[in-house]
Amino acid sequence: LGVEKTKRRTKTMENMYHGGESFEAHIGLCITDLESAAAEYGTVHQVAVDFTGLNLVELSHLVDRDNMFWPGDTEKSIAQLQAEGVDVAVYEDETTTGRTHKCYRLISAKSLQAVK
């Protein structure tokens, strides 16, 4: 996927949001730092995430809207990201109404443990 050429960064504890019917942390889960964007997906669930020590990798360059591909959307993509050491894939996502927001997709078991 070309992860080695992407920007790796660190963050600390942060409140994040997921919109949907229910909330359960799992590999592939998308969360955002914008409560209003999460609300477009359904009921807003607020969680604290400790990003300390996680490998967050900016992957917006891999998004392919024409072919409906977002990093971590498939089991194959998740496996590739895990093999390259990604804990959290970060990219520009958009709601069904076209509103853009930053998505933080949980990729590793380590990232699941960071969700409080």
VOTIMAR-962789 format. One record per atom (N, C-alpha, C, O, CB): atom name; residue number from 1; x, y, z. Coordinates in Angstrom, 1 decimal. Glycine has a CB too. Example, Ala and Ser with C-alpha at 12.3 -4.5 7.8 and 13.67 -1.06 7.14 Angstrom:
N  1  13.2  -5.7  7.8
CA  1  12.3  -4.5  7.8
C  1  13.2  -3.3  7.8
O  1  14.2  -3.3  8.5
CB  1  11.3  -4.5  9.0
N  2  12.8  -2.2  7.1
CA  2  13.7  -1.1  7.1
C  2  12.9  0.0  7.9
O  2  13.4  1.1  8.0
CB  2  14.1  -0.6  5.7
% end
This chain:
N  1  0.8  -1.2  0.0
CA  1  0.0  0.0  0.0
C  1  0.8  1.3  0.0
O  1  0.3  2.4  -0.2
CB  1  -0.9  0.0  1.2
N  2  2.1  1.1  0.2
CA  2  2.9  2.3  0.2
C  2  3.0  3.1  1.5
O  2  3.2  4.3  1.6
CB  2  2.5  3.3  -0.8
N  3  2.7  2.4  2.6
CA  3  2.7  3.0  3.9
C  3  4.0  3.6  4.3
O  3  4.1  4.6  5.0
CB  3  2.3  2.0  5.0
N  4  5.1  3.0  3.8
CA  4  6.5  3.5  4.2
C  4  6.7  4.9  3.7
O  4  7.6  5.6  4.2
CB  4  7.5  2.5  3.6
N  5  5.9  5.4  2.8
CA  5  6.1  6.7  2.2
C  5  5.1  7.7  2.9
O  5  5.1  8.9  2.5
CB  5  5.9  6.7  0.8
N  6  4.4  7.3  3.9
CA  6  3.4  8.2  4.4
C  6  3.9  8.8  5.7
O  6  4.9  8.4  6.3
CB  6  2.1  7.4  4.7
N  7  3.2  9.8  6.2
CA  7  3.5  10.5  7.4
C  7  3.0  9.7  8.6
O  7  1.9  9.4  8.7
CB  7  2.9  12.0  7.4
N  8  3.9  9.4  9.5
CA  8  3.6  8.8  10.7
C  8  3.6  9.8  11.8
O  8  4.5  10.7  11.8
CB  8  4.6  7.6  11.1
N  9  2.6  9.7  12.7
CA  9  2.6  10.7  13.8
C  9  2.0  10.1  15.0
O  9  1.6  9.0  15.1
CB  9  1.7  11.9  13.3
N  10  2.1  10.9  16.1
CA  10  1.6  10.5  17.4
C  10  0.6  11.5  17.9
O  10  0.6  12.7  17.6
CB  10  2.8  10.3  18.4
N  11  -0.3  11.0  18.8
CA  11  -1.3  11.8  19.4
C  11  -1.3  11.3  20.9
O  11  -0.7  10.3  21.2
CB  11  -2.7  11.8  18.7
N  12  -2.1  12.0  21.7
CA  12  -2.3  11.6  23.1
C  12  -3.8  11.3  23.3
O  12  -4.6  11.1  22.3
CB  12  -1.8  12.6  24.1
N  13  -4.3  11.2  24.5
CA  13  -5.7  10.9  24.8
C  13  -6.6  12.0  24.2
O  13  -6.3  13.2  24.3
CB  13  -5.9  10.9  26.4
N  14  -7.6  11.5  23.6
CA  14  -8.5  12.4  22.9
C  14  -10.0  11.8  22.9
O  14  -10.1  10.6  22.8
CB  14  -8.1  12.7  21.4
N  15  -11.0  12.7  23.0
CA  15  -12.3  12.3  22.9
C  15  -12.6  12.1  21.4
O  15  -12.3  13.0  20.6
CB  15  -13.3  13.3  23.5
N  16  -13.2  11.0  21.0
CA  16  -13.6  10.7  19.6
C  16  -15.0  10.3  19.6
O  16  -15.7  10.0  20.6
CB  16  -12.6  9.6  19.0
N  17  -15.6  10.2  18.3
CA  17  -17.0  9.9  18.2
C  17  -17.2  8.9  17.1
O  17  -16.5  8.8  16.1
CB  17  -17.7  11.2  17.8
N  18  -18.2  8.1  17.3
CA  18  -18.7  7.1  16.3
C  18  -20.2  7.2  16.1
O  18  -20.9  7.3  17.1
CB  18  -18.3  5.6  16.7
N  19  -20.6  7.3  14.9
CA  19  -22.1  7.4  14.7
C  19  -22.6  6.0  14.2
O  19  -22.0  5.4  13.3
CB  19  -22.4  8.5  13.7
N  20  -23.7  5.5  14.8
CA  20  -24.3  4.3  14.4
C  20  -25.3  3.8  15.4
O  20  -25.5  4.4  16.4
CB  20  -23.2  3.2  14.2
N  21  -25.9  2.7  15.1
CA  21  -26.9  2.1  16.0
C  21  -26.3  1.8  17.4
O  21  -27.0  2.1  18.4
CB  21  -27.5  0.8  15.4
N  22  -25.2  1.2  17.4
CA  22  -24.6  0.8  18.7
C  22  -23.0  1.0  18.6
O  22  -22.5  1.3  17.5
CB  22  -24.9  -0.7  19.0
N  23  -22.3  0.7  19.7
CA  23  -20.9  0.9  19.6
C  23  -20.2  -0.3  20.3
O  23  -20.6  -0.7  21.4
CB  23  -20.5  2.2  20.4
N  24  -19.3  -0.9  19.5
CA  24  -18.4  -1.9  20.0
C  24  -17.1  -1.7  19.3
O  24  -17.1  -1.8  18.0
CB  24  -19.0  -3.4  19.8
N  25  -16.0  -1.6  20.0
CA  25  -14.7  -1.4  19.4
C  25  -14.3  -2.7  18.6
O  25  -14.4  -3.8  19.2
CB  25  -13.6  -1.0  20.4
N  26  -13.9  -2.6  17.4
CA  26  -13.5  -3.7  16.6
C  26  -12.5  -3.3  15.5
O  26  -12.5  -2.1  15.1
CB  26  -14.7  -4.4  16.0
N  27  -11.8  -4.2  15.0
CA  27  -10.8  -3.9  13.9
C  27  -11.7  -3.4  12.7
O  27  -12.7  -4.0  12.3
CB  27  -10.0  -5.2  13.5
N  28  -11.3  -2.3  12.2
CA  28  -12.0  -1.7  11.0
C  28  -12.9  -0.6  11.4
O  28  -13.5  0.1  10.6
CB  28  -12.7  -2.7  10.3
N  29  -13.1  -0.4  12.7
CA  29  -14.0  0.7  13.2
C  29  -13.5  2.1  12.8
O  29  -12.3  2.3  13.0
CB  29  -14.2  0.6  14.7
N  30  -14.4  2.9  12.4
CA  30  -14.1  4.3  12.1
C  30  -14.6  5.2  13.2
O  30  -15.7  5.1  13.6
CB  30  -14.6  4.7  10.7
N  31  -13.7  6.1  13.6
CA  31  -14.1  7.1  14.6
C  31  -13.6  8.5  14.0
O  31  -12.7  8.5  13.2
CB  31  -13.5  6.8  16.0
N  32  -14.2  9.5  14.6
CA  32  -13.8  10.9  14.1
C  32  -13.7  11.8  15.3
O  32  -14.3  11.5  16.4
CB  32  -14.8  11.4  13.1
N  33  -13.0  12.9  15.1
CA  33  -12.9  13.9  16.2
C  33  -14.1  15.0  16.1
O  33  -14.1  15.9  16.9
CB  33  -11.6  14.6  16.2
N  34  -14.9  14.8  15.1
CA  34  -16.1  15.7  14.8
C  34  -17.4  15.1  15.2
O  34  -17.9  14.2  14.5
CB  34  -16.1  16.2  13.4
N  35  -17.9  15.5  16.3
CA  35  -19.2  14.9  16.8
C  35  -20.3  15.1  15.7
O  35  -21.1  14.2  15.5
CB  35  -19.6  15.6  18.1
N  36  -20.3  16.3  15.1
CA  36  -21.4  16.6  14.1
C  36  -21.3  15.7  12.9
O  36  -22.3  15.3  12.3
CB  36  -21.3  18.0  13.7
N  37  -20.1  15.3  12.5
CA  37  -19.9  14.3  11.4
C  37  -20.4  12.9  11.8
O  37  -21.1  12.3  11.0
CB  37  -18.4  14.3  10.9
N  38  -20.1  12.5  13.0
CA  38  -20.5  11.2  13.5
C  38  -22.1  11.2  13.6
O  38  -22.6  10.1  13.3
CB  38  -20.0  10.9  14.9
N  39  -22.7  12.3  13.9
CA  39  -24.2  12.3  14.0
C  39  -24.8  12.0  12.6
O  39  -26.0  11.6  12.6
CB  39  -24.6  13.7  14.5
N  40  -24.1  12.2  11.5
CA  40  -24.7  11.9  10.2
C  40  -24.8  10.4  10.0
O  40  -25.5  10.0  9.0
CB  40  -23.9  12.6  9.1
N  41  -24.2  9.6  10.8
CA  41  -24.2  8.2  10.6
C  41  -25.2  7.5  11.6
O  41  -25.5  6.3  11.5
CB  41  -22.8  7.6  10.8
N  42  -25.7  8.3  12.5
CA  42  -26.7  7.7  13.5
C  42  -26.4  8.2  14.9
O  42  -25.8  9.3  15.1
CB  42  -26.6  6.2  13.5
N  43  -26.8  7.5  15.9
CA  43  -26.6  7.8  17.3
C  43  -25.1  8.0  17.6
O  43  -24.3  7.2  17.1
CB  43  -27.2  6.8  18.2
N  44  -24.8  9.1  18.2
CA  44  -23.4  9.5  18.5
C  44  -22.9  8.8  19.8
O  44  -23.6  8.9  20.8
CB  44  -23.2  11.0  18.6
N  45  -21.8  8.1  19.7
CA  45  -21.2  7.4  20.8
C  45  -19.8  8.1  21.0
O  45  -19.0  8.0  20.1
CB  45  -21.0  5.8  20.6
N  46  -19.6  8.6  22.2
CA  46  -18.4  9.3  22.5
C  46  -17.5  8.3  23.3
O  46  -17.9  7.7  24.2
CB  46  -18.6  10.6  23.4
N  47  -16.2  8.2  22.9
CA  47  -15.2  7.4  23.5
C  47  -13.9  8.1  23.7
O  47  -13.6  9.0  22.9
CB  47  -15.0  6.0  22.7
N  48  -13.2  7.8  24.7
CA  48  -11.9  8.3  24.9
C  48  -10.9  7.3  24.3
O  48  -11.0  6.1  24.5
CB  48  -11.5  8.6  26.4
N  49  -9.9  7.8  23.5
CA  49  -8.9  7.0  22.9
C  49  -7.5  7.5  23.3
O  49  -7.2  8.7  23.1
CB  49  -9.1  6.9  21.4
N  50  -6.7  6.6  23.8
CA  50  -5.3  7.0  24.2
C  50  -4.4  6.6  23.0
O  50  -4.1  5.4  22.9
CB  50  -4.9  6.3  25.5
N  51  -4.1  7.6  22.2
CA  51  -3.3  7.3  21.0
C  51  -1.8  7.2  21.3
O  51  -1.0  6.9  20.4
CB  51  -3.5  8.4  20.0
N  52  -1.4  7.4  22.6
CA  52  0.0  7.3  23.0
C  52  0.6  6.0  22.6
O  52  0.1  4.9  22.9
CB  52  0.1  7.5  24.5
N  53  1.7  6.0  21.8
CA  53  2.4  4.9  21.4
C  53  1.9  4.1  20.2
O  53  2.4  3.2  19.7
CB  53  2.5  3.9  22.5
N  54  0.7  4.6  19.7
CA  54  0.2  4.0  18.5
C  54  0.8  4.6  17.2
O  54  1.2  5.8  17.2
CB  54  -1.4  4.2  18.5
N  55  0.9  3.8  16.2
CA  55  1.4  4.3  14.9
C  55  0.2  4.7  14.1
O  55  -0.5  3.9  13.4
CB  55  2.2  3.2  14.2
N  56  -0.1  6.1  14.0
CA  56  -1.1  6.7  13.2
C  56  -0.5  7.1  11.9
O  56  0.5  7.8  11.9
CB  56  -1.8  7.9  13.9
N  57  -1.1  6.6  10.8
CA  57  -0.5  6.8  9.5
C  57  -1.5  7.5  8.6
O  57  -2.6  7.0  8.4
CB  57  0.0  5.5  8.9
N  58  -1.1  8.6  8.1
CA  58  -2.0  9.4  7.1
C  58  -2.0  8.7  5.8
O  58  -1.0  8.6  5.1
CB  58  -1.5  10.9  7.0
N  59  -3.2  8.3  5.4
CA  59  -3.3  7.5  4.1
C  59  -4.3  8.1  3.2
O  59  -4.9  7.4  2.3
CB  59  -3.7  6.1  4.5
N  60  -4.6  9.4  3.3
CA  60  -5.6  10.1  2.4
C  60  -5.2  9.8  0.9
O  60  -6.1  9.8  0.1
CB  60  -5.7  11.5  2.7
N  61  -3.9  9.7  0.6
CA  61  -3.5  9.5  -0.8
C  61  -4.0  8.2  -1.3
O  61  -3.9  8.0  -2.6
CB  61  -2.0  9.6  -0.9
N  62  -4.4  7.2  -0.5
CA  62  -4.8  5.9  -0.9
C  62  -6.4  5.9  -1.2
O  62  -6.8  4.9  -1.8
CB  62  -4.5  4.9  0.1
N  63  -7.1  6.9  -0.8
CA  63  -8.5  6.9  -1.0
C  63  -8.8  7.0  -2.5
O  63  -8.3  7.9  -3.2
CB  63  -9.2  8.1  -0.2
N  64  -9.7  6.2  -2.9
CA  64  -10.1  6.1  -4.3
C  64  -11.6  6.2  -4.4
O  64  -12.3  5.1  -4.4
CB  64  -9.5  4.9  -5.1
N  65  -12.2  7.4  -4.4
CA  65  -13.6  7.5  -4.4
C  65  -14.3  6.9  -5.6
O  65  -15.4  6.4  -5.6
CB  65  -14.0  9.0  -4.3
N  66  -13.6  7.0  -6.8
CA  66  -14.2  6.5  -8.0
C  66  -14.4  5.0  -8.0
O  66  -15.4  4.5  -8.5
CB  66  -13.2  6.8  -9.2
N  67  -13.5  4.3  -7.3
CA  67  -13.6  2.8  -7.1
C  67  -14.1  2.4  -5.8
O  67  -14.1  1.2  -5.4
CB  67  -12.3  2.2  -7.4
N  68  -14.6  3.4  -5.0
CA  68  -15.1  3.1  -3.6
C  68  -14.1  2.4  -2.7
O  68  -14.5  1.4  -2.1
CB  68  -16.4  2.3  -3.8
N  69  -12.9  2.9  -2.6
CA  69  -11.9  2.3  -1.8
C  69  -11.4  3.3  -0.7
O  69  -11.0  4.4  -1.0
CB  69  -10.7  1.8  -2.6
N  70  -11.5  2.8  0.5
CA  70  -10.9  3.5  1.6
C  70  -10.0  2.6  2.4
O  70  -10.4  1.4  2.6
CB  70  -12.1  4.1  2.6
N  71  -8.9  3.1  2.9
CA  71  -8.0  2.2  3.6
C  71  -8.6  1.4  4.8
O  71  -9.3  2.1  5.6
CB  71  -6.8  3.0  4.2
N  72  -8.5  0.1  4.8
CA  72  -9.1  -0.7  5.9
C  72  -10.5  -1.1  5.6
O  72  -11.1  -1.6  6.5
CB  72  -9.0  0.1  7.2
N  73  -11.0  -0.9  4.4
CA  73  -12.4  -1.2  4.1
C  73  -12.6  -2.7  3.9
O  73  -13.7  -3.2  3.9
CB  73  -12.9  -0.4  2.9
N  74  -11.5  -3.4  3.6
CA  74  -11.7  -4.8  3.3
C  74  -10.7  -5.6  4.2
O  74  -9.8  -5.0  4.8
CB  74  -11.4  -5.1  1.8
N  75  -11.0  -6.9  4.4
CA  75  -10.1  -7.7  5.2
C  75  -8.6  -7.7  4.6
O  75  -7.7  -7.7  5.3
CB  75  -10.6  -9.2  5.2
N  76  -8.6  -7.7  3.2
CA  76  -7.3  -7.7  2.6
C  76  -6.5  -6.4  2.9
O  76  -5.3  -6.5  3.2
CB  76  -7.4  -7.9  1.0
N  77  -7.2  -5.3  2.8
CA  77  -6.6  -4.0  3.1
C  77  -6.1  -4.0  4.6
O  77  -5.0  -3.5  4.9
CB  77  -7.6  -2.9  2.8
N  78  -7.0  -4.4  5.5
CA  78  -6.6  -4.5  6.9
C  78  -5.3  -5.3  7.1
O  78  -4.4  -4.9  7.8
CB  78  -7.8  -5.0  7.8
N  79  -5.3  -6.5  6.5
CA  79  -4.1  -7.4  6.6
C  79  -2.9  -6.7  6.1
O  79  -1.8  -6.8  6.7
CB  79  -4.4  -8.7  5.9
N  80  -3.0  -6.0  5.0
CA  80  -1.8  -5.3  4.4
C  80  -1.3  -4.2  5.4
O  80  -0.1  -4.0  5.6
CB  80  -2.1  -4.7  3.0
N  81  -2.3  -3.4  5.9
CA  81  -1.9  -2.4  6.8
C  81  -1.3  -2.9  8.1
O  81  -0.3  -2.4  8.6
CB  81  -3.2  -1.5  7.2
N  82  -1.9  -4.0  8.6
CA  82  -1.3  -4.6  9.8
C  82  0.1  -5.1  9.6
O  82  1.0  -5.0  10.4
CB  82  -2.2  -5.8  10.3
N  83  0.4  -5.7  8.4
CA  83  1.7  -6.2  8.0
C  83  2.7  -5.0  7.9
O  83  3.9  -5.3  8.1
CB  83  1.6  -6.9  6.7
N  84  2.2  -3.8  7.6
CA  84  3.1  -2.7  7.5
C  84  3.2  -1.9  8.8
O  84  3.8  -0.8  8.9
CB  84  2.6  -1.8  6.4
N  85  2.6  -2.4  9.9
CA  85  2.8  -1.8  11.2
C  85  1.9  -0.7  11.5
O  85  2.1  0.1  12.5
CB  85  4.2  -1.4  11.4
N  86  0.8  -0.6  10.8
CA  86  -0.2  0.5  11.0
C  86  -1.1  0.1  12.2
O  86  -1.7  -1.0  12.2
CB  86  -1.0  0.9  9.8
N  87  -1.3  1.0  13.2
CA  87  -2.2  0.8  14.2
C  87  -3.5  1.5  13.9
O  87  -4.6  0.9  14.1
CB  87  -1.7  1.3  15.6
N  88  -3.4  2.7  13.4
CA  88  -4.6  3.5  13.0
C  88  -4.4  4.2  11.7
O  88  -3.4  4.9  11.5
CB  88  -4.9  4.6  14.1
N  89  -5.3  3.9  10.7
CA  89  -5.2  4.5  9.4
C  89  -6.0  5.8  9.5
O  89  -7.2  5.8  9.9
CB  89  -5.8  3.6  8.3
N  90  -5.4  6.9  9.1
CA  90  -6.0  8.2  9.1
C  90  -6.2  8.7  7.7
O  90  -5.3  8.7  6.9
CB  90  -5.2  9.2  10.0
N  91  -7.4  9.2  7.4
CA  91  -7.7  9.7  6.0
C  91  -8.9  10.5  6.0
O  91  -9.7  10.5  6.9
CB  91  -7.8  8.5  5.0
N  92  -9.0  11.3  4.9
CA  92  -10.2  12.1  4.7
C  92  -11.3  11.2  4.2
O  92  -11.2  10.6  3.2
CB  92  -9.9  13.3  3.7
N  93  -12.4  11.3  5.0
CA  93  -13.6  10.5  4.6
C  93  -14.7  11.5  4.3
O  93  -14.6  12.7  4.4
CB  93  -14.0  9.5  5.8
N  94  -15.9  10.9  3.9
CA  94  -17.0  11.8  3.6
C  94  -18.3  11.1  4.0
O  94  -18.4  9.8  3.8
CB  94  -17.0  12.3  2.2
N  95  -19.2  11.8  4.5
CA  95  -20.5  11.3  4.8
C  95  -21.3  11.0  3.5
O  95  -20.9  11.4  2.5
CB  95  -21.3  12.2  5.8
N  96  -22.5  10.4  3.7
CA  96  -23.3  10.2  2.5
C  96  -23.8  11.5  1.9
O  96  -24.2  11.5  0.7
CB  96  -24.5  9.3  2.9
N  97  -23.8  12.6  2.6
CA  97  -24.1  13.9  2.1
C  97  -22.9  14.6  1.5
O  97  -23.1  15.8  1.0
CB  97  -24.8  14.7  3.2
N  98  -21.8  14.0  1.5
CA  98  -20.6  14.6  0.9
C  98  -19.8  15.5  1.9
O  98  -18.8  16.1  1.5
CB  98  -21.0  15.4  -0.2
N  99  -20.1  15.5  3.2
CA  99  -19.4  16.3  4.1
C  99  -18.1  15.6  4.5
O  99  -18.1  14.4  4.8
CB  99  -20.2  16.5  5.4
N  100  -16.9  16.3  4.3
CA  100  -15.6  15.6  4.6
C  100  -15.3  15.8  6.1
O  100  -15.7  16.7  6.8
CB  100  -14.5  16.3  3.7
N  101  -14.6  14.8  6.6
CA  101  -14.1  14.7  7.9
C  101  -12.9  13.8  8.0
O  101  -12.8  12.9  7.1
CB  101  -15.2  14.4  8.9
N  102  -12.1  13.9  9.0
CA  102  -11.0  13.0  9.3
C  102  -11.5  11.7  9.9
O  102  -12.2  11.7  10.9
CB  102  -9.9  13.7  10.1
N  103  -11.2  10.6  9.3
CA  103  -11.5  9.3  9.8
C  103  -10.3  8.6  10.5
O  103  -9.2  8.7  9.9
CB  103  -12.1  8.3  8.7
N  104  -10.4  8.0  11.6
CA  104  -9.4  7.3  12.3
C  104  -9.9  5.9  12.3
O  104  -10.8  5.5  13.1
CB  104  -9.1  7.9  13.8
N  105  -9.4  5.0  11.5
CA  105  -9.8  3.6  11.4
C  105  -8.9  2.7  12.2
O  105  -7.7  2.7  12.0
CB  105  -9.9  3.1  9.9
N  106  -9.5  2.0  13.2
CA  106  -8.7  1.1  14.0
C  106  -8.3  -0.1  13.2
O  106  -9.1  -0.8  12.7
CB  106  -9.5  0.7  15.3
N  107  -7.0  -0.4  13.2
CA  107  -6.4  -1.4  12.4
C  107  -5.8  -2.6  13.2
O  107  -5.9  -3.8  12.9
CB  107  -5.3  -0.9  11.5
N  108  -5.2  -2.3  14.3
CA  108  -4.5  -3.3  15.1
C  108  -5.2  -3.6  16.4
O  108  -6.0  -2.9  16.9
CB  108  -3.0  -2.8  15.4
N  109  -4.8  -4.8  17.0
CA  109  -5.3  -5.1  18.3
C  109  -4.9  -4.1  19.4
O  109  -5.6  -3.8  20.3
CB  109  -4.8  -6.5  18.8
N  110  -3.7  -3.5  19.2
CA  110  -3.2  -2.5  20.1
C  110  -4.1  -1.3  20.1
O  110  -4.3  -0.6  21.1
CB  110  -1.7  -2.1  19.7
N  111  -4.6  -0.9  18.9
CA  111  -5.5  0.2  18.8
C  111  -6.8  0.0  19.5
O  111  -7.4  0.9  20.1
CB  111  -5.8  0.6  17.3
N  112  -7.3  -1.3  19.5
CA  112  -8.5  -1.6  20.3
C  112  -8.4  -1.4  21.8
O  112  -9.3  -0.9  22.4
CB  112  -8.9  -3.1  20.0
N  113  -7.2  -1.8  22.3
CA  113  -6.9  -1.6  23.7
C  113  -6.8  -0.1  24.1
O  113  -7.0  0.2  25.3
CB  113  -5.6  -2.3  24.0
N  114  -6.6  0.8  23.1
CA  114  -6.5  2.2  23.4
C  114  -7.9  2.9  23.6
O  114  -8.0  4.0  24.1
CB  114  -5.8  2.9  22.3
N  115  -9.0  2.1  23.2
CA  115  -10.3  2.7  23.3
C  115  -10.8  2.5  24.7
O  115  -10.9  1.3  25.2
CB  115  -11.3  2.0  22.3
N  116  -11.2  3.6  25.4
CA  116  -11.6  3.5  26.8
C  116  -13.1  3.6  26.9
O  116  -13.7  3.6  28.0
CB  116  -10.9  4.6  27.7
% end
